[in-house]
């Protein structure tokens, strides 16, 4: 019958019009759809041929035009499929602890909300909408955005998509709702904390954290030879962080740079006791059984929940001991660059969060202005009015 595909050319004739189909489009009678086939880069770096089918000829024409114009057929793969291909490349380029955080972010946030979507249909508004449903605070959401952005960057470099929409999304602010200064311990609280922990490895470890500002992993990785007792300096050049399976991995500090921290008099007795009888290559702070200390086993050993209630800080974290040291340094008159170098911060902006310099700015500004007004002899008009009213009342 006229208008139906013939036995000789069933795929090259449009069954709905009887006319020849455009080059690159054929009719699939078994699927009752129009099909296009295009060749483009494969996920392995070679060339791959892919096909797509459409209900209408108009849809097939539009998509074929896009492909011919340079749109990559691999853009039709889902984000989940691309993750399975590209994740090993990401994992090999980041620190194990970061890979662990990214893995959690992918499983709990990115994959459930965006994994089923094609690479070429993911947009910035789509990502922003997904973020609303993501659990966790700013840090958790930033991890999710980071792993998503790395995935889409890889897809862009592979020419699967034209741009990375995750780069247009504003990151949640990492500023803490509570100032790190307010999380710091006072000297009395430091004394109570150390007195409540029995003398031994755990008290020495906590003393090292609060009196040096080292990160927990840095103090865990410290070796006896890193302490120069004569000069009063501790060299921080390594850190222990959990890997993908929870194992401890030794690596460089977070900033990737070594730094010196002071061995102050308050810490020296603890450091000397920890180093006694050990070789230079031995861990300075090891567990009661000789194993490596972690924040988890320290909190368990000292009954952390009971300890922080006793010192009046029911939400105290191990990391707050680092906040404490930074705040003490500023209060002692140390300059911001010196505090930055001692803590190993990447930027001065991060360091200045620990300064109390802004706390008295209103009082200092008011005092300076009052002095200027008095020097000029200017008196507030309200005072003159009140004085006039007082004089009238006396008359």
C-alpha atoms as a printed R data frame, in Angstrom:
    type eleno elety resid chain resno      x      y      z
1   ATOM     1    CA   UNK     A     1  0.000  0.000  0.000
2   ATOM     2    CA   UNK     A     2  1.234  3.458 -0.926
3   ATOM     3    CA   UNK     A     3  2.837  5.331  1.942
4   ATOM     4    CA   UNK     A     4  3.969  2.184  3.727
5   ATOM     5    CA   UNK     A     5  7.635  1.059  3.812
6   ATOM     6    CA   UNK     A     6  8.433 -1.513  1.182
7   ATOM     7    CA   UNK     A     7 10.322 -4.735  1.603
8   ATOM     8    CA   UNK     A     8 13.319 -3.299 -0.226
9   ATOM     9    CA   UNK     A     9 13.728 -0.049  1.760
10  ATOM    10    CA   UNK     A    10 11.845 -0.409  5.030
11  ATOM    11    CA   UNK     A    11 14.106  1.847  7.057
12  ATOM    12    CA   UNK     A    12 14.670  4.697  4.593
13  ATOM    13    CA   UNK     A    13 11.041  5.652  4.002
14  ATOM    14    CA   UNK     A    14  8.812  7.528  6.399
15  ATOM    15    CA   UNK     A    15  5.789  5.239  6.918
16  ATOM    16    CA   UNK     A    16  3.586  8.209  7.729
17  ATOM    17    CA   UNK     A    17  4.258 10.182  4.543
18  ATOM    18    CA   UNK     A    18  5.785  7.683  2.153
19  ATOM    19    CA   UNK     A    19  8.688 10.074  1.536
20  ATOM    20    CA   UNK     A    20 12.419  9.291  1.877
21  ATOM    21    CA   UNK     A    21 13.786 10.062  5.333
22  ATOM    22    CA   UNK     A    22 16.585 12.657  5.744
23  ATOM    23    CA   UNK     A    23 20.152 11.372  5.808
24  ATOM    24    CA   UNK     A    24 21.009 10.083  9.256
25  ATOM    25    CA   UNK     A    25 17.443  9.147 10.218
26  ATOM    26    CA   UNK     A    26 15.801  5.780  9.705
27  ATOM    27    CA   UNK     A    27 12.533  4.130 10.672
28  ATOM    28    CA   UNK     A    28 12.586  1.300 13.214
29  ATOM    29    CA   UNK     A    29  9.499 -0.768 12.481
30  ATOM    30    CA   UNK     A    30 10.139 -3.028 15.473
31  ATOM    31    CA   UNK     A    31  9.968 -0.045 17.816
32  ATOM    32    CA   UNK     A    32  7.637  2.130 15.753
33  ATOM    33    CA   UNK     A    33 10.076  5.020 16.208
34  ATOM    34    CA   UNK     A    34 12.542  7.171 14.261
35  ATOM    35    CA   UNK     A    35 16.190  6.477 14.998
36  ATOM    36    CA   UNK     A    36 19.348  8.564 14.669
37  ATOM    37    CA   UNK     A    37 22.934  7.313 14.999
38  ATOM    38    CA   UNK     A    38 25.887  9.552 15.728
39  ATOM    39    CA   UNK     A    39 29.591  9.053 16.388
40  ATOM    40    CA   UNK     A    40 31.392 10.909 19.168
41  ATOM    41    CA   UNK     A    41 34.071 10.548 21.853
42  ATOM    42    CA   UNK     A    42 33.631  7.575 24.159
43  ATOM    43    CA   UNK     A    43 34.113  7.638 27.913
44  ATOM    44    CA   UNK     A    44 37.361  5.712 27.391
45  ATOM    45    CA   UNK     A    45 38.826  8.320 25.053
46  ATOM    46    CA   UNK     A    46 38.081  6.630 21.709
47  ATOM    47    CA   UNK     A    47 35.088  6.920 19.384
48  ATOM    48    CA   UNK     A    48 31.661  5.466 20.058
49  ATOM    49    CA   UNK     A    49 28.501  5.157 18.012
50  ATOM    50    CA   UNK     A    50 25.253  5.711 19.806
51  ATOM    51    CA   UNK     A    51 21.624  5.621 18.750
52  ATOM    52    CA   UNK     A    52 18.501  7.361 20.012
53  ATOM    53    CA   UNK     A    53 14.860  6.899 19.018
54  ATOM    54    CA   UNK     A    54 11.980  9.378 18.867
55  ATOM    55    CA   UNK     A    55  8.215  9.239 18.438
56  ATOM    56    CA   UNK     A    56  8.110 11.998 15.809
57  ATOM    57    CA   UNK     A    57 10.253 12.883 12.818
58  ATOM    58    CA   UNK     A    58 10.465 16.500 13.996
59  ATOM    59    CA   UNK     A    59 12.089 15.427 17.289
60  ATOM    60    CA   UNK     A    60 14.576 13.231 15.450
61  ATOM    61    CA   UNK     A    61 15.481 16.102 13.095
62  ATOM    62    CA   UNK     A    62 16.036 18.557 15.952
63  ATOM    63    CA   UNK     A    63 18.251 16.163 17.884
64  ATOM    64    CA   UNK     A    64 20.211 15.191 14.771
65  ATOM    65    CA   UNK     A    65 20.869 18.871 14.056
66  ATOM    66    CA   UNK     A    66 22.240 19.329 17.579
67  ATOM    67    CA   UNK     A    67 24.495 16.329 17.207
68  ATOM    68    CA   UNK     A    68 25.806 17.511 13.865
69  ATOM    69    CA   UNK     A    69 26.458 20.922 15.399
70  ATOM    70    CA   UNK     A    70 28.805 19.290 17.862
71  ATOM    71    CA   UNK     A    71 26.683 18.108 20.763
72  ATOM    72    CA   UNK     A    72 28.192 14.977 22.242
73  ATOM    73    CA   UNK     A    73 25.996 11.861 22.401
74  ATOM    74    CA   UNK     A    74 27.564 10.936 25.734
75  ATOM    75    CA   UNK     A    75 25.705 13.849 27.281
76  ATOM    76    CA   UNK     A    76 22.712 11.528 27.372
77  ATOM    77    CA   UNK     A    77 24.320  9.262 29.969
78  ATOM    78    CA   UNK     A    78 23.074  9.771 33.502
79  ATOM    79    CA   UNK     A    79 25.101 11.367 36.274
80  ATOM    80    CA   UNK     A    80 25.080  7.991 38.040
81  ATOM    81    CA   UNK     A    81 26.601  6.289 34.983
82  ATOM    82    CA   UNK     A    82 29.262  8.984 34.674
83  ATOM    83    CA   UNK     A    83 30.098  8.690 38.394
84  ATOM    84    CA   UNK     A    84 30.800  4.962 37.955
85  ATOM    85    CA   UNK     A    85 33.163  5.783 35.079
86  ATOM    86    CA   UNK     A    86 34.902  8.859 36.442
87  ATOM    87    CA   UNK     A    87 35.020  8.405 40.228
88  ATOM    88    CA   UNK     A    88 38.371  6.502 40.197
89  ATOM    89    CA   UNK     A    89 40.011  9.534 38.525
90  ATOM    90    CA   UNK     A    90 38.635 11.854 41.225
91  ATOM    91    CA   UNK     A    91 39.565  9.517 44.073
92  ATOM    92    CA   UNK     A    92 43.174  9.259 42.910
93  ATOM    93    CA   UNK     A    93 43.606 13.057 42.906
94  ATOM    94    CA   UNK     A    94 42.380 13.900 46.426
95  ATOM    95    CA   UNK     A    95 43.298 13.032 49.997
96  ATOM    96    CA   UNK     A    96 41.750  9.840 51.444
97  ATOM    97    CA   UNK     A    97 39.808 11.782 54.077
98  ATOM    98    CA   UNK     A    98 38.399 14.034 51.350
99  ATOM    99    CA   UNK     A    99 37.480 11.009 49.231
100 ATOM   100    CA   UNK     A   100 35.664  9.573 52.208
101 ATOM   101    CA   UNK     A   101 33.664 12.786 52.702
102 ATOM   102    CA   UNK     A   102 32.876 12.984 48.990
103 ATOM   103    CA   UNK     A   103 31.732  9.367 49.000
104 ATOM   104    CA   UNK     A   104 29.275 10.080 51.808
105 ATOM   105    CA   UNK     A   105 28.081 13.239 50.048
106 ATOM   106    CA   UNK     A   106 27.470 11.300 46.832
107 ATOM   107    CA   UNK     A   107 25.565  8.455 48.482
108 ATOM   108    CA   UNK     A   108 23.414 10.542 50.816
109 ATOM   109    CA   UNK     A   109 22.803 13.710 48.809
110 ATOM   110    CA   UNK     A   110 23.887 13.929 45.175
111 ATOM   111    CA   UNK     A   111 22.922 10.507 43.877
112 ATOM   112    CA   UNK     A   112 19.392 10.382 45.372
113 ATOM   113    CA   UNK     A   113 18.506 13.820 43.974
114 ATOM   114    CA   UNK     A   114 20.431 14.045 40.683
115 ATOM   115    CA   UNK     A   115 21.883 10.645 39.838
116 ATOM   116    CA   UNK     A   116 19.089  9.618 37.474
117 ATOM   117    CA   UNK     A   117 19.310 12.807 35.379
118 ATOM   118    CA   UNK     A   118 21.212 13.012 32.105
119 ATOM   119    CA   UNK     A   119 24.407 15.031 32.141
120 ATOM   120    CA   UNK     A   120 23.125 17.427 29.483
121 ATOM   121    CA   UNK     A   121 19.880 18.194 31.316
122 ATOM   122    CA   UNK     A   122 21.372 19.160 34.690
123 ATOM   123    CA   UNK     A   123 21.069 22.912 35.234
124 ATOM   124    CA   UNK     A   124 21.965 25.366 37.984
125 ATOM   125    CA   UNK     A   125 18.327 25.809 39.120
126 ATOM   126    CA   UNK     A   126 17.989 22.018 39.260
127 ATOM   127    CA   UNK     A   127 21.021 21.812 41.545
128 ATOM   128    CA   UNK     A   128 19.745 24.652 43.746
129 ATOM   129    CA   UNK     A   129 16.403 22.882 44.119
130 ATOM   130    CA   UNK     A   130 18.173 19.654 45.063
131 ATOM   131    CA   UNK     A   131 20.212 21.468 47.713
132 ATOM   132    CA   UNK     A   132 17.039 22.421 49.584
133 ATOM   133    CA   UNK     A   133 16.388 18.749 50.318
134 ATOM   134    CA   UNK     A   134 19.989 17.865 51.178
135 ATOM   135    CA   UNK     A   135 20.537 16.989 54.820
136 ATOM   136    CA   UNK     A   136 23.312 18.427 56.958
137 ATOM   137    CA   UNK     A   137 24.818 21.843 57.452
138 ATOM   138    CA   UNK     A   138 26.923 24.100 55.255
139 ATOM   139    CA   UNK     A   139 29.971 21.819 55.376
140 ATOM   140    CA   UNK     A   140 27.999 18.726 54.292
141 ATOM   141    CA   UNK     A   141 26.289 20.605 51.453
142 ATOM   142    CA   UNK     A   142 29.586 22.063 50.284
143 ATOM   143    CA   UNK     A   143 31.037 18.548 50.112
144 ATOM   144    CA   UNK     A   144 28.082 17.508 47.956
145 ATOM   145    CA   UNK     A   145 28.526 20.495 45.654
146 ATOM   146    CA   UNK     A   146 32.260 19.834 45.453
147 ATOM   147    CA   UNK     A   147 31.912 16.223 44.307
148 ATOM   148    CA   UNK     A   148 29.142 17.214 41.872
149 ATOM   149    CA   UNK     A   149 31.284 20.000 40.438
150 ATOM   150    CA   UNK     A   150 34.257 17.656 39.983
151 ATOM   151    CA   UNK     A   151 32.048 15.168 38.139
152 ATOM   152    CA   UNK     A   152 30.627 17.831 35.840
153 ATOM   153    CA   UNK     A   153 34.069 19.361 35.275
154 ATOM   154    CA   UNK     A   154 35.266 15.973 34.078
155 ATOM   155    CA   UNK     A   155 32.264 15.678 31.765
156 ATOM   156    CA   UNK     A   156 32.965 19.153 30.365
157 ATOM   157    CA   UNK     A   157 36.634 18.374 29.713
158 ATOM   158    CA   UNK     A   158 35.525 15.190 27.956
159 ATOM   159    CA   UNK     A   159 33.278 17.358 25.728
160 ATOM   160    CA   UNK     A   160 30.169 15.549 26.986
161 ATOM   161    CA   UNK     A   161 28.599 18.848 28.119
162 ATOM   162    CA   UNK     A   162 29.322 22.463 27.199
163 ATOM   163    CA   UNK     A   163 29.736 23.898 30.710
164 ATOM   164    CA   UNK     A   164 29.595 23.005 34.391
165 ATOM   165    CA   UNK     A   165 26.344 24.347 35.933
166 ATOM   166    CA   UNK     A   166 27.538 23.557 39.482
167 ATOM   167    CA   UNK     A   167 30.025 26.432 39.208
168 ATOM   168    CA   UNK     A   168 27.126 28.885 38.969
169 ATOM   169    CA   UNK     A   169 25.609 27.744 42.263
170 ATOM   170    CA   UNK     A   170 26.378 29.823 45.344
171 ATOM   171    CA   UNK     A   171 28.040 27.789 48.064
172 ATOM   172    CA   UNK     A   172 26.416 27.784 51.526
173 ATOM   173    CA   UNK     A   173 28.289 30.050 53.918
174 ATOM   174    CA   UNK     A   174 30.832 28.273 56.076
175 ATOM   175    CA   UNK     A   175 30.629 30.973 58.732
176 ATOM   176    CA   UNK     A   176 29.615 29.371 61.975
177 ATOM   177    CA   UNK     A   177 26.438 30.621 63.583
178 ATOM   178    CA   UNK     A   178 28.427 30.751 66.826
179 ATOM   179    CA   UNK     A   179 31.752 32.583 66.782
180 ATOM   180    CA   UNK     A   180 34.780 30.304 67.262
181 ATOM   181    CA   UNK     A   181 35.906 32.754 69.961
182 ATOM   182    CA   UNK     A   182 32.804 31.923 71.995
183 ATOM   183    CA   UNK     A   183 33.623 28.225 71.687
184 ATOM   184    CA   UNK     A   184 37.062 28.738 73.229
185 ATOM   185    CA   UNK     A   185 37.795 27.666 76.804
186 ATOM   186    CA   UNK     A   186 38.912 30.042 79.513
187 ATOM   187    CA   UNK     A   187 42.088 29.377 81.484
188 ATOM   188    CA   UNK     A   188 39.984 28.127 84.409
189 ATOM   189    CA   UNK     A   189 38.140 25.720 82.116
190 ATOM   190    CA   UNK     A   190 41.425 24.467 80.671
191 ATOM   191    CA   UNK     A   191 42.729 23.817 84.192
192 ATOM   192    CA   UNK     A   192 39.540 21.978 85.224
193 ATOM   193    CA   UNK     A   193 39.549 19.872 82.045
194 ATOM   194    CA   UNK     A   194 43.133 18.703 82.554
195 ATOM   195    CA   UNK     A   195 42.588 18.047 86.273
196 ATOM   196    CA   UNK     A   196 39.545 15.877 85.556
197 ATOM   197    CA   UNK     A   197 41.477 13.648 83.127
198 ATOM   198    CA   UNK     A   198 43.673 11.101 84.975
199 ATOM   199    CA   UNK     A   199 47.403 11.639 84.632
200 ATOM   200    CA   UNK     A   200 48.729  9.748 81.631
201 ATOM   201    CA   UNK     A   201 48.538  9.573 77.857
202 ATOM   202    CA   UNK     A   202 45.105 11.170 77.438
203 ATOM   203    CA   UNK     A   203 45.826 14.186 79.635
204 ATOM   204    CA   UNK     A   204 49.104 14.750 77.758
205 ATOM   205    CA   UNK     A   205 47.330 14.512 74.400
206 ATOM   206    CA   UNK     A   206 44.599 17.020 75.360
207 ATOM   207    CA   UNK     A   207 47.229 19.358 76.815
208 ATOM   208    CA   UNK     A   208 49.099 19.216 73.495
209 ATOM   209    CA   UNK     A   209 45.946 20.120 71.561
210 ATOM   210    CA   UNK     A   210 44.971 23.068 73.745
211 ATOM   211    CA   UNK     A   211 48.519 24.436 74.157
212 ATOM   212    CA   UNK     A   212 49.681 24.101 70.522
213 ATOM   213    CA   UNK     A   213 46.532 24.456 68.395
214 ATOM   214    CA   UNK     A   214 47.492 21.341 66.424
215 ATOM   215    CA   UNK     A   215 44.738 19.468 64.650
216 ATOM   216    CA   UNK     A   216 43.943 16.114 66.263
217 ATOM   217    CA   UNK     A   217 45.487 14.172 63.363
218 ATOM   218    CA   UNK     A   218 48.666 16.262 63.567
219 ATOM   219    CA   UNK     A   219 49.109 15.582 67.288
220 ATOM   220    CA   UNK     A   220 48.440 11.878 66.684
221 ATOM   221    CA   UNK     A   221 51.185 11.715 64.030
222 ATOM   222    CA   UNK     A   222 53.754 13.631 66.121
223 ATOM   223    CA   UNK     A   223 57.025 11.798 66.792
224 ATOM   224    CA   UNK     A   224 59.534 12.341 69.575
225 ATOM   225    CA   UNK     A   225 62.106 13.665 67.106
226 ATOM   226    CA   UNK     A   226 59.708 16.416 66.053
227 ATOM   227    CA   UNK     A   227 60.112 18.120 69.445
228 ATOM   228    CA   UNK     A   228 63.145 20.353 69.964
229 ATOM   229    CA   UNK     A   229 63.210 20.624 73.760
230 ATOM   230    CA   UNK     A   230 66.279 22.852 73.709
231 ATOM   231    CA   UNK     A   231 64.770 25.508 71.420
232 ATOM   232    CA   UNK     A   232 61.215 25.061 72.683
233 ATOM   233    CA   UNK     A   233 59.738 24.304 69.251
234 ATOM   234    CA   UNK     A   234 57.595 21.486 67.845
235 ATOM   235    CA   UNK     A   235 57.795 20.698 64.122
236 ATOM   236    CA   UNK     A   236 54.423 19.768 62.585
237 ATOM   237    CA   UNK     A   237 55.121 17.965 59.301
238 ATOM   238    CA   UNK     A   238 52.617 15.099 59.074
239 ATOM   239    CA   UNK     A   239 49.079 14.124 59.942
240 ATOM   240    CA   UNK     A   240 47.089 10.932 60.383
241 ATOM   241    CA   UNK     A   241 43.679 10.875 58.725
242 ATOM   242    CA   UNK     A   242 41.084  8.119 58.226
243 ATOM   243    CA   UNK     A   243 41.042  6.504 54.793
244 ATOM   244    CA   UNK     A   244 38.041  5.211 52.821
245 ATOM   245    CA   UNK     A   245 37.763  2.135 55.081
246 ATOM   246    CA   UNK     A   246 38.520  3.927 58.335
247 ATOM   247    CA   UNK     A   247 42.221  3.014 58.379
248 ATOM   248    CA   UNK     A   248 44.674  5.718 59.485
249 ATOM   249    CA   UNK     A   249 46.833  7.088 56.672
250 ATOM   250    CA   UNK     A   250 49.904  9.247 57.268
251 ATOM   251    CA   UNK     A   251 50.152 12.283 55.001
252 ATOM   252    CA   UNK     A   252 51.158 15.932 54.977
253 ATOM   253    CA   UNK     A   253 49.244 18.481 57.111
254 ATOM   254    CA   UNK     A   254 46.024 19.942 55.717
255 ATOM   255    CA   UNK     A   255 47.863 22.959 54.274
256 ATOM   256    CA   UNK     A   256 50.477 20.612 52.693
257 ATOM   257    CA   UNK     A   257 53.158 22.678 54.461
258 ATOM   258    CA   UNK     A   258 55.253 21.985 57.538
259 ATOM   259    CA   UNK     A   259 55.206 24.552 60.346
260 ATOM   260    CA   UNK     A   260 56.587 25.176 63.832
261 ATOM   261    CA   UNK     A   261 54.469 25.594 66.961
262 ATOM   262    CA   UNK     A   262 55.772 26.724 70.356
263 ATOM   263    CA   UNK     A   263 56.542 24.320 73.173
264 ATOM   264    CA   UNK     A   264 55.292 26.580 75.962
265 ATOM   265    CA   UNK     A   265 56.138 26.074 79.632
266 ATOM   266    CA   UNK     A   266 52.629 24.802 80.428
267 ATOM   267    CA   UNK     A   267 53.051 21.969 77.908
268 ATOM   268    CA   UNK     A   268 56.704 21.080 78.515
269 ATOM   269    CA   UNK     A   269 56.143 18.701 81.493
270 ATOM   270    CA   UNK     A   270 53.544 16.767 79.508
271 ATOM   271    CA   UNK     A   271 55.789 16.545 76.432
272 ATOM   272    CA   UNK     A   272 58.808 15.471 78.493
273 ATOM   273    CA   UNK     A   273 56.786 12.741 80.218
274 ATOM   274    CA   UNK     A   274 55.438 11.531 76.858
275 ATOM   275    CA   UNK     A   275 58.955 11.380 75.335
276 ATOM   276    CA   UNK     A   276 60.656  9.667 78.272
277 ATOM   277    CA   UNK     A   277 62.262  6.343 77.328
278 ATOM   278    CA   UNK     A   278 61.314  6.575 73.649
279 ATOM   279    CA   UNK     A   279 63.331  6.747 70.444
280 ATOM   280    CA   UNK     A   280 63.197  9.726 68.129
281 ATOM   281    CA   UNK     A   281 61.110  7.748 65.623
282 ATOM   282    CA   UNK     A   282 58.478  6.697 68.201
283 ATOM   283    CA   UNK     A   283 55.084  8.373 68.425
284 ATOM   284    CA   UNK     A   284 55.121 11.076 71.076
285 ATOM   285    CA   UNK     A   285 51.489 10.557 72.049
286 ATOM   286    CA   UNK     A   286 50.408  6.926 71.807
287 ATOM   287    CA   UNK     A   287 47.527  5.124 73.451
288 ATOM   288    CA   UNK     A   288 47.567  3.268 76.732
289 ATOM   289    CA   UNK     A   289 48.293  0.023 74.836
290 ATOM   290    CA   UNK     A   290 50.816  1.646 72.487
291 ATOM   291    CA   UNK     A   291 48.326  2.149 69.656
292 ATOM   292    CA   UNK     A   292 47.543  5.355 67.835
293 ATOM   293    CA   UNK     A   293 45.233  7.910 69.382
294 ATOM   294    CA   UNK     A   294 42.176  9.241 67.569
295 ATOM   295    CA   UNK     A   295 39.515 11.743 68.573
296 ATOM   296    CA   UNK     A   296 37.096  8.841 68.901
297 ATOM   297    CA   UNK     A   297 39.103  6.690 71.299
298 ATOM   298    CA   UNK     A   298 40.196  9.745 73.332
299 ATOM   299    CA   UNK     A   299 36.596 10.878 73.837
300 ATOM   300    CA   UNK     A   300 35.629  7.377 74.903
301 ATOM   301    CA   UNK     A   301 38.591  6.996 77.284
302 ATOM   302    CA   UNK     A   302 38.040 10.286 79.146
303 ATOM   303    CA   UNK     A   303 34.208 10.125 79.169
304 ATOM   304    CA   UNK     A   304 33.971 13.255 77.037
305 ATOM   305    CA   UNK     A   305 30.261 13.893 77.642
306 ATOM   306    CA   UNK     A   306 30.724 13.978 81.403
307 ATOM   307    CA   UNK     A   307 33.894 16.047 81.090
308 ATOM   308    CA   UNK     A   308 32.372 18.844 79.033
309 ATOM   309    CA   UNK     A   309 29.359 19.115 81.326
310 ATOM   310    CA   UNK     A   310 31.730 19.442 84.285
311 ATOM   311    CA   UNK     A   311 33.550 22.410 82.709
312 ATOM   312    CA   UNK     A   312 30.335 24.128 81.634
313 ATOM   313    CA   UNK     A   313 30.687 23.442 77.885
314 ATOM   314    CA   UNK     A   314 28.083 20.774 77.065
315 ATOM   315    CA   UNK     A   315 28.672 21.151 73.303
316 ATOM   316    CA   UNK     A   316 32.487 21.192 73.469
317 ATOM   317    CA   UNK     A   317 34.256 19.446 70.576
318 ATOM   318    CA   UNK     A   318 37.847 18.238 70.394
319 ATOM   319    CA   UNK     A   319 38.403 20.771 67.598
320 ATOM   320    CA   UNK     A   320 37.396 23.582 69.981
321 ATOM   321    CA   UNK     A   321 40.740 23.106 71.745
322 ATOM   322    CA   UNK     A   322 42.306 24.470 68.535
323 ATOM   323    CA   UNK     A   323 39.903 27.419 68.694
324 ATOM   324    CA   UNK     A   324 41.006 27.947 72.282
325 ATOM   325    CA   UNK     A   325 44.696 28.158 71.386
326 ATOM   326    CA   UNK     A   326 44.041 30.625 68.548
327 ATOM   327    CA   UNK     A   327 41.987 32.874 70.816
328 ATOM   328    CA   UNK     A   328 44.622 32.762 73.570
329 ATOM   329    CA   UNK     A   329 47.322 33.744 71.065
330 ATOM   330    CA   UNK     A   330 45.374 36.810 69.961
331 ATOM   331    CA   UNK     A   331 44.552 37.761 73.552
332 ATOM   332    CA   UNK     A   332 48.262 37.531 74.371
333 ATOM   333    CA   UNK     A   333 49.025 40.148 71.708
334 ATOM   334    CA   UNK     A   334 50.263 37.947 68.854
335 ATOM   335    CA   UNK     A   335 49.868 39.443 65.383
336 ATOM   336    CA   UNK     A   336 47.426 37.954 62.887
337 ATOM   337    CA   UNK     A   337 50.238 36.765 60.522
338 ATOM   338    CA   UNK     A   338 51.990 35.014 63.441
339 ATOM   339    CA   UNK     A   339 48.749 33.304 64.494
340 ATOM   340    CA   UNK     A   340 48.108 32.286 60.885
341 ATOM   341    CA   UNK     A   341 51.584 30.744 60.544
342 ATOM   342    CA   UNK     A   342 51.343 28.928 63.880
343 ATOM   343    CA   UNK     A   343 47.947 27.429 63.116
344 ATOM   344    CA   UNK     A   344 48.728 26.654 59.480
345 ATOM   345    CA   UNK     A   345 45.714 28.526 58.110
346 ATOM   346    CA   UNK     A   346 45.464 28.975 54.345
347 ATOM   347    CA   UNK     A   347 44.320 32.602 54.596
348 ATOM   348    CA   UNK     A   348 44.427 35.527 57.007
349 ATOM   349    CA   UNK     A   349 40.641 35.831 56.746
350 ATOM   350    CA   UNK     A   350 40.229 32.462 58.460
351 ATOM   351    CA   UNK     A   351 42.671 33.448 61.195
352 ATOM   352    CA   UNK     A   352 41.001 36.768 62.004
353 ATOM   353    CA   UNK     A   353 37.815 34.999 63.097
354 ATOM   354    CA   UNK     A   354 39.606 34.282 66.375
355 ATOM   355    CA   UNK     A   355 40.477 37.888 67.160
356 ATOM   356    CA   UNK     A   356 38.472 39.845 69.711
357 ATOM   357    CA   UNK     A   357 39.613 43.099 68.122
358 ATOM   358    CA   UNK     A   358 36.122 43.875 66.811
359 ATOM   359    CA   UNK     A   359 34.337 43.171 70.079
360 ATOM   360    CA   UNK     A   360 35.141 46.610 71.543
361 ATOM   361    CA   UNK     A   361 34.949 48.586 68.328
362 ATOM   362    CA   UNK     A   362 31.696 50.351 69.259
363 ATOM   363    CA   UNK     A   363 33.075 51.514 72.610
364 ATOM   364    CA   UNK     A   364 36.379 52.630 71.094
365 ATOM   365    CA   UNK     A   365 34.648 54.480 68.276
366 ATOM   366    CA   UNK     A   366 32.241 56.155 70.688
367 ATOM   367    CA   UNK     A   367 35.054 57.229 73.002
368 ATOM   368    CA   UNK     A   368 37.013 58.738 70.117
369 ATOM   369    CA   UNK     A   369 33.980 60.659 68.877
370 ATOM   370    CA   UNK     A   370 33.111 61.955 72.347
371 ATOM   371    CA   UNK     A   371 36.665 63.210 72.768
372 ATOM   372    CA   UNK     A   372 36.523 65.021 69.426
373 ATOM   373    CA   UNK     A   373 33.225 66.679 70.341
374 ATOM   374    CA   UNK     A   374 34.494 67.802 73.733
375 ATOM   375    CA   UNK     A   375 37.687 69.218 72.198
376 ATOM   376    CA   UNK     A   376 35.575 71.295 69.809
377 ATOM   377    CA   UNK     A   377 33.427 72.662 72.648
378 ATOM   378    CA   UNK     A   378 30.256 71.401 71.013
379 ATOM   379    CA   UNK     A   379 27.479 70.375 73.354
380 ATOM   380    CA   UNK     A   380 24.409 68.377 72.364
381 ATOM   381    CA   UNK     A   381 21.385 70.587 71.752
382 ATOM   382    CA   UNK     A   382 19.288 68.266 73.819
383 ATOM   383    CA   UNK     A   383 21.461 69.028 76.853
384 ATOM   384    CA   UNK     A   384 20.996 72.801 76.369
385 ATOM   385    CA   UNK     A   385 17.260 72.318 76.094
386 ATOM   386    CA   UNK     A   386 17.169 70.247 79.245
387 ATOM   387    CA   UNK     A   387 19.338 72.788 81.065
388 ATOM   388    CA   UNK     A   388 16.955 75.589 79.977
389 ATOM   389    CA   UNK     A   389 13.964 73.599 81.214
390 ATOM   390    CA   UNK     A   390 15.724 72.951 84.534
391 ATOM   391    CA   UNK     A   391 16.463 76.663 84.982
392 ATOM   392    CA   UNK     A   392 12.828 77.566 84.216
393 ATOM   393    CA   UNK     A   393 11.635 75.053 86.742
394 ATOM   394    CA   UNK     A   394 13.907 76.502 89.420
395 ATOM   395    CA   UNK     A   395 12.559 79.992 88.754
